[in-house]
Amino acid sequence: ARYSAKKRVYRYIIKQSKSNPFQNDFITFIENINFDKIQENIKLFEGEFDFKYFMKTGSDTKSTKRTIYKAFAYQYKDYIVLNFEANGFLRTQIRLMVSAILNLNTTKIEDKLYCKKNHKIKPAPSNGLYLAKIKY
């Protein structure tokens, strides 16, 4: 089943508020967030790219090229949901992409996507990352 999947859809959920002990394990909390910046930056990831700067070191892969078919963000109440659909993902790729969307400007993200310069970023927390759908 793992190798016959054509597309995978992941969601990353962020809540715009202070930390809540009932949801800490399931959602990433960020108090001040710029939704317009998120929408602008997430669109940069659509297309086929070499994601070698968006993977954890020590990953065992034959190729680091992946195609992201859809990448978008939407708001639902106090939540921001980042949605990624691709033919596959590298180890820690989504968490590094989310961190770039939240912390880097457009130029630095493009540098990493086009393998011009590797700006060091820390992966976003794993809280809030969910496999939403697998398409065969």
C-alpha positions as CSV (number, residue, x, y, z in Angstrom):
1,A,0.0,0.0,0.0
2,R,2.8,2.4,0.8
3,Y,4.5,2.1,-2.6
4,S,1.3,2.1,-4.7
5,A,0.1,5.5,-3.3
6,K,-0.1,8.2,-6.0
7,K,-0.7,11.2,-3.7
8,R,-0.6,12.0,0.0
9,V,-2.4,14.8,1.7
10,Y,-1.1,16.2,5.0
11,R,-2.5,18.9,7.2
12,Y,-0.8,21.1,9.8
13,I,-3.0,22.8,12.4
14,I,-2.0,26.0,14.2
15,K,-4.2,27.7,16.8
16,Q,-3.9,31.5,17.3
17,S,-3.9,31.6,21.1
18,K,-2.1,30.8,24.2
19,S,-1.2,27.2,24.9
20,N,-4.0,25.0,26.2
21,P,-3.1,21.8,28.2
22,F,-6.0,19.9,26.6
23,Q,-4.8,20.5,23.1
24,N,-1.0,20.8,23.6
25,D,-0.3,17.4,22.1
26,F,-2.5,17.9,19.1
27,I,-2.0,21.4,17.8
28,T,0.8,24.0,17.5
29,F,0.0,27.2,19.3
30,I,1.3,30.5,18.0
31,E,-0.1,33.8,19.4
32,N,0.8,36.4,16.8
33,I,0.6,35.1,13.3
34,N,0.3,36.8,10.0
35,F,-2.2,34.9,7.9
36,D,-1.5,36.9,4.7
37,K,2.2,36.0,4.9
38,I,1.3,32.4,5.3
39,Q,-0.9,32.4,2.3
40,E,1.8,34.2,0.2
41,N,4.6,31.8,1.3
42,I,2.7,28.5,1.1
43,K,2.0,29.0,-2.7
44,L,5.8,29.1,-3.4
45,F,5.9,25.3,-2.7
46,E,3.5,24.3,-5.5
47,G,5.3,22.6,-8.4
48,E,8.2,20.2,-8.8
49,F,11.4,21.0,-6.8
50,D,14.5,19.4,-5.3
51,F,13.7,19.4,-1.6
52,K,17.2,18.4,-0.4
53,Y,17.2,21.5,1.8
54,F,13.8,20.5,3.3
55,M,14.7,17.1,4.7
56,K,16.3,15.8,7.8
57,T,20.0,14.8,7.5
58,G,20.6,11.1,7.4
59,S,17.5,10.4,5.3
60,D,17.9,7.4,3.0
61,T,16.3,8.3,-0.3
62,K,17.1,7.7,-3.9
63,S,15.8,11.1,-5.1
64,T,14.9,14.3,-3.3
65,K,12.7,15.6,-6.1
66,R,9.0,15.8,-5.2
67,T,6.0,17.4,-6.8
68,I,3.5,19.4,-4.6
69,Y,0.2,19.6,-6.5
70,K,-1.6,21.7,-4.0
71,A,-0.5,23.9,-1.1
72,F,-2.9,26.2,0.6
73,A,-3.9,27.6,3.9
74,Y,-7.3,28.4,5.3
75,Q,-8.8,29.7,8.6
76,Y,-11.5,27.9,10.6
77,K,-12.5,29.7,13.8
78,D,-9.2,30.3,15.8
79,Y,-7.4,27.7,13.7
80,I,-5.1,28.0,10.7
81,V,-4.9,24.8,8.6
82,L,-2.0,24.3,6.2
83,N,-2.8,21.7,3.5
84,F,-0.2,20.0,1.4
85,E,-0.9,17.4,-1.4
86,A,2.1,15.8,-3.1
87,N,3.3,12.6,-4.8
88,G,5.5,12.0,-1.7
89,F,7.3,13.7,1.1
90,L,10.8,13.4,2.6
91,R,11.5,12.8,6.2
92,T,10.6,16.0,8.2
93,Q,9.9,17.9,5.0
94,I,6.5,19.2,6.0
95,R,7.7,20.4,9.4
96,L,10.6,22.2,7.7
97,M,8.3,23.7,5.1
98,V,5.9,25.0,7.8
99,S,8.8,26.5,9.7
100,A,10.0,28.3,6.6
101,I,6.5,29.5,5.9
102,L,6.2,31.0,9.4
103,N,9.7,32.3,9.8
104,L,11.4,33.1,6.5
105,N,10.7,35.7,3.9
106,T,9.9,34.9,0.3
107,T,13.4,35.3,-1.0
108,K,14.9,32.9,1.6
109,I,12.3,30.3,0.8
110,E,13.0,30.5,-2.9
111,D,16.8,30.2,-2.2
112,K,16.1,26.9,-0.4
113,L,13.6,25.7,-3.0
114,Y,16.0,26.4,-5.9
115,C,19.0,25.0,-3.9
116,K,20.8,28.3,-4.1
117,K,21.4,28.7,-0.3
118,N,20.5,26.6,2.7
119,H,19.1,28.9,5.3
120,K,19.1,27.0,8.6
121,I,15.7,26.6,10.2
122,K,14.4,24.5,13.0
123,P,11.6,22.1,12.1
124,A,8.1,23.1,13.3
125,P,6.8,21.0,16.2
126,S,5.2,17.7,15.4
127,N,2.1,18.7,17.3
128,G,-0.6,19.5,14.7
129,L,0.8,17.4,11.7
130,Y,-1.7,14.9,10.4
131,L,-1.9,12.5,7.4
132,A,-5.3,13.4,6.0
133,K,-5.7,11.3,2.9
134,I,-3.9,8.8,0.7
135,K,-4.9,8.6,-3.0
136,Y,-4.3,5.3,-4.9
